[in-house]
Amino acid sequence: MQRDFTLAIVKEGEWYAGFIKEVPGANSQGKNIKEVKENIKEALAMVLESNAKHMFDGLTIKPKVVGEELVTVDV
């Protein structure tokens, strides 16, 4: 499955940094914009995998997911 995310890129000195606006913790850096774009894909995949794995950690009863759907919000 493919999904689209918003990558914001900033420059600080000689380095570029990028972060995914919709996913806190998904960020990366690089010497140029191309490198940031390459690195952010790996960082995003790791954050999403970790979030899915640990979503219900600490709960004694694991809830059963009964459905999923896309939602749209104005921010």
N, C-alpha and C positions, 0 to 999 in steps of 0.2 A: 504494500500500500504506500502511496506517495502522499505527502502532505506539504503544504506551503507554510513557511514561517517568515517572519520579518527579521532580517539581519540588519542591525545598525552598526556602522563602522565609524570609529573616531580615530584621530591621529594625535599621538602624544610624542613629541620629539621626533625621533627617527622611526618609531614603531607605530603600528596600527593595531587596534583592538576591535573586536567585534562581539556583539551579544545578541541573542535571540530575544526579542521583546516579549514574546508570549511564554517563554520558559525561563523562569528565574534560575540562575546557576549555569546556564548554557552560555559560556563565553570562551573566547580564545584570543590569540594574538599572532602577529606575524610581521615580517620585515616589509611586506607589501600587501596590497589588497587581495591579490590572488592567493597568497599564502593564508590570509585570514579566512577566506572562503573555503579553502581546502581543510583547514584545521577545525573550523566550526562544525563541519559535518560530523566529524568524529566526536567532538565534545557534546553535541546535541544528542547523538545516538547513545552515548554513555549516560547522560542525565535522564533521558527518557527510559532507558532500560532500568536504571537504578530506581526511578520513581515507581515504575510498574512493579518491580520486585518488592519494594519496601512499603507499598501503599497501605497495607493493613497490619504492619508490624506492631506488636504490642497489644493487639486486640485478642481477647480470648476466643471470641466467636468471629469467624471470618464471614463477612456478608457475601451473599451470592449475587453476582451481577445479573440483573434480569433484562437489561437492554442498554443500548448505547445510541446516541444520536448527536448530530452536530447542532450547536446553538450559535446564535449570532447576537452580539451585544454591541452597543455604541459606547465608545470610550472617549 
